[in-house]
Amino acid sequence: MDKSNLRVISKLMLKLMPIQILLAAVSAVNNIVTSYFASNYIGISAMSAVGLYSPISMLMGALSTLFAGGCAIICGKYLGRNENDKIQNFMSLDLIISSITAALFIAFFVIVGTFDLTWIFTNDPAIKPVFSRYILWQALGVLPFMLGNQLAPFLAMENRSKRTLAASLAFIIANLVFDDLFIKVFKLEELGLALASSLGLWVFFLVEAQYFTTKRSMLKLRVRSLDWKDLSPIFVIGFPGAASYLYQTARGLILNGLLEVHSGSMGISAYAATNNFMGLFWAVPSGMLAVSRLVMSVSLGEEDRQSLVDVMRVMFRRFIPIVIAMNVFIALCAHPFTWLFFKDTSMPAYGMMVSGLRIIPWCMSFSVIYMHFACYGQAIERHLYVNVLAFLDGVACVAGFTALLIGSLGIDAVYVSNIMNGLVTTLVIIGYAWIKKKRFPKDAEDLMVVPENFGAAEEDRIDISIRTKEEVVSLSDKIRDFCTSKGIDKKRSYYAALALEEMAGNIVEHGFEKDSRKHSIDVRVVYKDGDVILRIKDDCIPFDPGERTQISANDDITKNIGIRMVYSLMKEIDYQNILGLNVLTIKI
């Protein structure tokens, strides 16, 4: 195992993770704010309306994930191949189909809310009129919800994740201000609750969208000359990831029905408050997955077997311990967290939520494993495997175990069932690898069951980490020896070593000195189909060496002579800045 590459991948993923977590937390913060104002300033009926709306929100999230997840994986592969026109086409299709979907949801909300058709969701006469008003005004936020979720991964591809950070902070502030204004000042109750959320989502979307109207953006909405055939792969690749949310929609409806029978409105309210509050912490695994999905898809596009497996290693070694520490914190703070929503400690809902916060967090570590392996299976189009996992995780295990246990455990059955669900899905992942490998999986690569023909075999590649100028010279000899061992002629072997010395040496000399951070260069040499492919990856400031080859008549002809010489000798050279890393690929 190449530990230098693992360090680079780990550093990159941990660097990208905070912003992705914050993005995932946006919806959770909205739900927490909504639950807080509903329970403290309106009442149990409003809190029940929030709980009843949750499966509908989950359905919208499922479709949003289908489009965004499918596009992120596809575009990540094209990013790894430097095919920007394809990324442009997929982005445009993504936004168009998301807008159409939003229009259908808006029509549904308006019809249900206007004509009092909420009997579809509840028969409680005290809750039905409240839910009608709530869902009607939620219609205003559907379009920015759908489109805002689509723009986030494209901002990440353009290394503009800070824009998402700004949009997230603006949304949180706007939501708090609008809730305080509409509920506490204007006394609009559930109408104000929905209106505040909807207007906050518009703020979030507009802050994100503004970047794509500037000249700095490489990606633009392009309606003309679209290739509509590309819709199919979006659905095919995106569906397995979205299926989990679709199943969770069904699970939410089933659990609401079971809770209404066994625990009444108190049970629905407590479960809604627990779910919405836990959503803030679920943003951590979701943010981790968003980072992993981006790095994983780029690795697939580059056919980089080592980096692909390293994503899973980072998940096990870095992400899981973080989640476990978070679980301990939640369980220890169950009482103060519950008090935010239910001030009366004698209420049944108070005890129900405390119990939930002590039990349900312990399923999160299992979920991190499930989410990563489902995403990986989705990316390599292992459809049956992913759909079985999604069905088990989304509805079968939680709903099934709850139905069996709720008679004896009450609402605790819902919480315990989430842990049992995690155990089942983890065992399925291990069992699948055991069957495919015909032995018990011994490491992350075994668990992934990476196809044998994917990427370069270990004997056909060499991986090198460079930290000093001296290492550049000494390691260039290793590259020449590697090429010679593969039967490459002396001329091309010399060119490979020369390219490393010139390009890597330039990075050490100029890139390493630009700031006070420690840097390294990850070099990979691959022998494939008679070609030698040299990939140089670094975490310094963005630098396109191709720009330095453009010398005008008035320029010093000796300036950047090494870079220009390499460009003139090599068969093909491509530069990209991917997820904040400079990636130079040279075919010799």
N, C-alpha and C positions, 0 to 999 in steps of 0.2 A: 504494500500500500504506500502511495506517495503522500507523505505527511505534509510536504510543502504545499501541495495543491489543496489538501484538506484545510490548512491554515488560511489560504486565500479565500476559499469558498466560505469558511466559517466567518471570517472577518467581513466579507461582503454581505452575507445574510444577516449578521447581527447589526451591521450598519443600516441596512434597508428596513429592518424589522420595526423600529419605533414608529415611523410614519405610517407603515401599513397597519399596525395595530391601532393607531389613532383613527385611520380611515375606517377600519372595521368597527371602532367604538362609536362612530358618529350615530349610527342607528340605535345603538344600545343607550347612549346618553339621552337621545330623544325619548326612548321608551321609559327610562328612569325618571326623567323630568315630567313626562306625561303621567306616570304612575304616582309620582309624588304629589302633584297638584290634584289629581283625581281623588286620591285617598284622603288627603289632608284638607282640601277646600271644597270638594263636591260631595263625595260619599261613596258607599259600597256599590251603588247602581252604576256610577261612572267607572269605577274600577272594574266591575264585571264587563262593561262595554269594551274596555281596553282589552280584557282577556279574550272576549269573543272576536275582537278584530285581529288578534294575533295570528290565527291560521290564515286569514286573508292576506295579511302582510307577508306571511311566510310564502304564500303562493306567488305574490309579486316578486319576492326575493328569489324564488326558484327560477322564474323566467328571466329575471335580471342576471342571475348567475349563469343560466344557460347561454345567454348571448355574450356576456362579459367573459365567462370562463372559457367558452369555445374560442372566442377571438383572441384571448390572451395566450392560450396555448398555441394556436395556429400562427399568430403574429410573432410569438417568441421564436418559433422555428424559422420563420422568414427573416427575423432579425439576425439570427445566427448565420443565415445564408446571405445576408446583405441584399435582400430583395424588397426595397422600400415601396415599390409600386403595388405589390400585393398587400402590404400592410395598409396602404392608403385605401385600397378597394374594400378590404374587410372592415376597416373602421367606418366607412360610409354605410355599408350594408348594416352593420351593427346598430348605428344610430337610427337608421330608417325603420328597421324592424322593431326596435325598442319603442319608437314613437307610435307606431301602429298599435302595439300591445298596450301602451299606456292609454290610448284613445278608447280601447275596448273596456278596460277597467273603469275608466271615468264614466262611461255610459252605464255600466253595471251599478256603480255606486249611486249615481243620480237616480236611476230607476228604483233601486231598493230603498233608498232614503226618502224619495218623494212619495212613493206609493205604499210605504209602510209594509214592505215585504220581508221584514226581519224575522218573521216566523221560521224562515229557513234555518236560522241560527239558534233561536231560543224561543221558548213558550212562556217565559216569565213575563207577566203583564207589567211589572214594575220596570223591567229592563228594556223591553222592546222599544218604547218611544225614545228613550235615551240613546239607544244604539242607532236608531233611525237617523237622528240628528247628527250623531257622531260620524257615521259612515258617509253621510251626504257631504259634509265639509272636508272630509279626508280626500275627496275627489280632487281638490285643488292641488294636492301635493304629489299626485301620482306621476305626472310627466317629469318633474325635476328629480323625483326618486329614481325613476328608470334611467334617465339620461345621465344623472350624476354618477351612478354606479358604473356606467359604461366608460366615462371619460377618465376615471382614475387609472386604470392600467396603461392607457395611452400616454398619460402624463408621466408615468413611471418610465415608459420606453424612451421618452424624450428627456429623461433625467430632470424632470420638473416635479418631483414628489413634494417639494416645498409648497407648490401651488395647492396641492391636495391638503397639506397641513393648514395652510391659510384658510381654505374653504371650510375645513372641519371646525376650526376655532370660530370662524364667523357664524357657522350654523349653530354651534352650542350657545354662543352669546345671544344670537337672535332668538333662539327658541326660549331661552330663559326670560328675555325681555318681553316677548309676545305673550308668554304664559302669564307672567305677572300682570301685564296690562289687561288682557282679555278676561282673565278669571278673577283676579283680586280687585281690579279697578272697575271694569265694565260688567262684571258678574255674568258673563256669557255662558258659564258652566261648560257642559260637554261640547257645545258649539265652539266656544273659545279654545277648548282643549285641542280640537281637531284643526282649527284655523291657525293656531300658533305653530303647530307641527308643519302644516303645509307651507306657510310663509317662510319658515326656517329652511325648509328643503329648497325653496326657490333661491334663497341667499347662497346656499351651498353650491347649487348648480351654476349660478351665474358667475361666481368667483372662479370656478373651474373653467367654464366655457370661455371666459374672456381671453385666456391665453391663446386659444386656437384662432382668435381673430387677429392676432399679431403676426408680423413678418417673421418673428423668431421661430414660429411653429412650422415644422416640416410637414405635419399632417393637417389636412383640411377636409371638410365635408365635400365630397365630389359626387354629384347626382348623375351627371352625364357619364357615358361610357362605363357604367357599372357592369360587372360580370355577375349576373344574378345566379349563375350556377354555383357561386361560392357560398350561397346560403346553406346548401346541403351540408358541407363539412362543419359549418358552425353548429348546426343542430346535432349532427352525428357525434362530434367530439364534445360538445357542451352538455348534451343530455345526461350522461352519467353523473356529472357533478351536480346538475340541477335536480336530478331524480331524487337525491337525498332530501332536498327541500320540498319537493312535491310529496314525498312520503311523509315528511314531517307535518305538512299541511293536513294530510289525512289523520296523522297521529294526534294533532292538536284538536281536531274535531271529535275524535273518539274519546280522548282524555277529558275534554270539556263535558261530553255527554256522561261519562262515568262519574266525574266529580259532581255534576249537577244532581245525579241520583244519590250518591253516597255522602257528599259533603255540602251540597247546596251552594248558594251564592258565596258563602264564606270560603269554601274550598276553591271555587273558581277565582275569587279575588286573591287569596293567598298564593295560589299557584301562578297567577298572572304577575303578581308583585315579585315572587321569587324568580320567575323566568326573566322578567324585564331587568331586574337588578343583576342577575347572573350574566345577562347579555353583555354588561360592561366587562366582565372578566373573560367571557367567551371571545371577546375581541382579540385577546392575546393569542390563542390558538389560530383564530382566523387570520390575524396579521402574519403569523408565522407561515401559514399555508400560502398566503398571497406571495410572500417572498420566495418560498420554495417553488411555487408554480412558475414564477418568472425565470428563476435560475435553471429549473428543471427543463423548461421548454427551450431555452437557449442552448443548453447542453445537448438536447436531442437534435436541434438544428445543426449543431457543430459535430454531431456524432462523437461527443466527448464522454466516453464510458466512465472514466475516473470521476469527473465532476458530477455526473448523474448520480453515482453511488454515494459520493461525498455529501450530497444534499441530504440523504437519509441518515448518514453518520452524524451530521450536524443536528438533525432532528433528535436522534437518540441521546447524544452527548451534551447538547446545549439546551434544546427546547424543553425536553421532558423534565429536567431538574428545575427549570424556571417555573413550569406549571405546577409541579409538586409543592414548591415553596409557596406559591400563590394559594393553593388549596388549603394549606395549613393556616394561612392568614385569614381566609374567608371563614373557616370553621371557628376560629378563635373569636372572631368579631361578629358572630351570628346575631347576638342580642342588639348591639348598637345599630347594626345595619337594618334589622327588622324595625327598630323604633323609628327609623326615617319614614316608614310607611304607615305603621299602626302604633299610635301613641298609647292606646289603652292596652296594657299588657294582659288584661283579663279577657280580651277578645279571643275567640277560637282561632281567628285568622293569624293572630300574633304567634301563637304556639306552632301553628302549621308552617309558617314561614321560617321560624327559627330551626325547626326540624329539617326543612328543605335546605337551608344554607349550611347545615352541618353534614348532610349526606350527599347531596347531588354534586358538589365540586369534585368528588373523588372519581367521577367518571371521565374527567377532562383529559387525564394522561392517556387513557385508552383511546379517546377521541382524536387526540393529536396523531397517534399511530394510524388510526383508521383513515383520517382525512388525507394524510400524506400518501398512503398506499392506494387509496381510491383515486387521488389526483394523478399519481404515476400510472396506474392502470388506464385511466382516461386518456392520458397523453400518448401512450403507446397502443391505444385502441384495443384494449383487452375488455371488450364490452360486457360479455356475460359475467365475468369476474366482478366488474365494478357494479353492475346492476344487482347482483346477488348481495354484495356488501351494502349497497344503498338501501335495498329493501329491508334487510335485517336491521340496519342502524336506524333507518327512517321511521319504520312503522311496526314491523313484525315483533321485534324483541320488546320494546318499551310498552307498546299497546298490549301485546300478548301477556307479558309478565304482570302488567298492571291489572288486567282483567282477572287474572288468577289470584292475585294477592290483595286486591283492594277491599274485599269483604272482611279480611282479618286484620290488615294493616292500616286501612283507611288511606288518607292522602300520602302517607309514607310509602305506600306501594309504588307510587309514581316515581319517587326519588330513588328507591332501591332498584327499581327496574332499569334506570339509566346506567347504574353500575353493572348490572347483570348483562345489559346490552353491550357494554364495552368489553367485557370478558368474552362474550360470544364472538364478536367481530374480530378480536385479536386472535382467538383460536382458529377462526376461519382463515385468516391471513397466513398463520403458521402452517395450518393443514394444507393449504393450497401449495405453498412452497415445498412442503414435505413430499407431496404427491408428485409434483413436477420434477423435483431434483432427485426423487427416489432415495432420499436420506433426510435426516433432520437438519434444517437450515442452521449453519454455523455462524453466519455473519449477515450484514445488511445486503450484500450483493446476492446471497443465496435467497433471502426473504423476498427480494425484488424479482427474482427469476429473470434477470436481464437476458435478452436473446443472445445466443452465442455469436451470431453474425453482426451484432451491433458494435460499431466503433472499431478501432484498431486493436488487434490482439496485443498482449503485453510485450511479446517479442518483436512486434512491429512498431514500437514507439519508445521514446525515451523522454522522461520528464525531468526538468532541471529547475532549481530555484536559485536566483541570482540576487545578491545583496551588495556586492562591491565590484569595483572596476577590475580588480585582480581576478575575480571569479569569471568575468566575461571572457578573458583571454584563455584561461585554463580550460573552461568548459567548451569552448569552440573546438578544441581538439577532440573532445568526446563526441561531438556531433560529426566531425569528419570520420572518426573511427566507426561510428554507427552506420553512416552512409556506405562506407567501404564494405562493412560486413553484410550489407544487403545487396551487394553487387553493383552499386552505383559507381559510375566512372569517376576518375579523379577530378575532372573538371567540375562536375556538379557537386561533388563532395566538398571541394574547395569553396564553391559559391555558397553552399549552405553555411559553412563555418564563417565565411566573410560576412554574410548577411547578419548572422548573430552578433558578430563583433561590432559591426557598424551600428545596427539598430539598437541592440541592448546597451552598447556602450554609450550611445547618445542619450538613452533614457537615464542611465546612472549619472551621467555628467550633468544633465540639465534638469531632469524631472525630480531626482532625489534631493536637489538643493533648493527647490522652490518653497518648501515649508519645513517645519520642525518635526513632522511626523516620520516614523520609520516606514520605509517602502521596500517592496521586493518585486522581482520580475519572475513570472511563471512562464517557463519556456517548454513547449512540447514539440517534438519532432516526430512525424508520422511517415512511415513508408506505406503507400497505398496505390495500387494499380500502376506501379512503375514510377510514380511521382514521389518526390520528397516534399512534404508540407510542413512548414515551420510556422508555429503560432506563438506569438510573443504577447503576453498579457501583463499589464501593470496597473497599479492603483494611483498613479500620479495624476497631475492636472491633465485635462483633455489636450491631446496633441496629435494632429494629423500630419505625418511626415510627408504625405503627398503634396501638401501645400508648399513645402519648402523646396520642391523640385521646380517650381515655376520661377525661372530666373529671367529677368528682363535685360535689355541691352545695357542698361546703366548699372546693373548689379555686378558685384565682384564675382567672377566665375569660379573662384575657389571656395565661395561660401556654400556650406552644406554639400560639399563635393562627395562625401561618403554616402549620404542619403541618395543623391542623384545617381551615383554609380550603381547602387543596389537596384534602384528602380529601372535602370537601363538594362541590367543583366538578367533580372528575374522573369519567369514565364508569366506570373500573375501576382499582383499585390492588392489586398483589400484592407482598408482601415475602417473600424467602427468604434464608437464609444457605447458600450453595452452596460447598462445598469451602473454607470459610474466608473467602469473599467475601460482602459484603452486596449483594444484587441487588434493586433496586426497579423494578418495571415499571408504568408508568402509561399507560393507554389514554385518549386525549382525543377 
